[in-house]
């Protein structure tokens, strides 16, 4: 396994951990769905999946994660706008 491949796989696993942790925190009531922490965990996790999926040629997965990140960024924008 090349160093590049190890880095890409590490990015993918990091994304998985972030999204899973976000879901666990949401499901246990420790954070809420509109919280910045929850949304950022999903945005960064999705970005990691985009890198990993794109590298591996999994275009449907990469596309799903572009949408996932977009939803998170849109929600962050709305939360910020409502706070002002």
C-alpha positions as CSV (number, residue, x, y, z in Angstrom):
1,X,0.0,0.0,0.0
2,X,1.4,3.4,-1.0
3,X,1.7,6.4,1.3
4,X,-0.9,8.2,-0.9
5,X,-3.3,5.3,-0.5
6,X,-2.8,5.3,3.3
7,X,-3.5,9.0,3.5
8,X,-6.7,8.7,1.4
9,X,-7.9,5.8,3.5
10,X,-7.1,7.7,6.7
11,X,-9.1,10.7,5.4
12,X,-12.1,8.3,4.7
13,X,-11.9,6.7,8.1
14,X,-11.7,10.1,9.8
15,X,-14.8,11.2,7.9
16,X,-16.7,8.1,9.0
17,X,-15.7,8.7,12.6
18,X,-16.9,12.3,12.5
19,X,-20.3,11.5,10.9
20,X,-20.8,8.6,13.2
21,X,-19.9,10.7,16.3
22,X,-22.3,13.4,15.1
23,X,-25.1,10.9,14.8
24,X,-24.4,9.4,18.3
25,X,-24.3,12.8,19.9
26,X,-27.6,13.8,18.2
27,X,-29.3,10.5,19.0
28,X,-28.3,10.7,22.7
29,X,-29.5,14.3,23.0
30,X,-26.1,15.8,23.6
31,X,-26.3,18.1,20.6
32,X,-29.2,19.2,18.5
33,X,-29.6,19.0,14.7
34,X,-29.2,22.8,14.1
35,X,-26.2,23.1,16.3
36,X,-23.0,24.4,14.7
37,X,-21.0,21.5,16.1
38,X,-23.3,18.9,14.6
39,X,-23.4,20.6,11.2
40,X,-19.6,21.1,11.1
41,X,-19.0,17.5,12.0
42,X,-21.2,16.5,9.0
43,X,-19.6,19.0,6.6
44,X,-16.1,18.0,7.4
45,X,-17.0,14.3,7.5
46,X,-18.7,14.6,4.1
47,X,-15.6,16.4,2.7
48,X,-13.5,13.5,3.9
49,X,-15.8,11.1,2.1
50,X,-15.7,13.2,-1.1
51,X,-11.9,12.9,-1.1
52,X,-12.0,9.2,-0.4
53,X,-14.9,8.3,-2.7
54,X,-13.5,10.5,-5.5
55,X,-10.1,8.9,-5.3
56,X,-11.6,5.4,-5.4
57,X,-13.9,6.3,-8.3
58,X,-17.1,5.9,-6.3
59,X,-18.9,8.8,-8.0
60,X,-22.4,8.1,-6.6
61,X,-20.9,8.2,-3.1
62,X,-18.9,11.3,-3.8
63,X,-22.0,13.0,-5.2
64,X,-24.1,12.1,-2.2
65,X,-21.5,13.6,0.1
66,X,-21.3,16.8,-2.0
67,X,-25.1,17.1,-1.4
68,X,-24.6,16.2,2.3
69,X,-21.9,18.9,2.8
70,X,-24.1,21.4,0.9
71,X,-27.0,20.8,3.2
72,X,-24.8,21.2,6.2
73,X,-23.3,24.5,4.8
74,X,-26.8,25.8,4.0
75,X,-28.0,25.0,7.5
76,X,-24.9,26.7,9.0
77,X,-25.7,29.8,6.9
78,X,-29.3,29.8,8.0
79,X,-28.4,29.4,11.7
80,X,-25.9,32.2,11.4
81,X,-28.4,34.4,9.6
82,X,-31.0,33.8,12.3
83,X,-28.6,34.7,15.1
84,X,-27.8,38.1,13.6
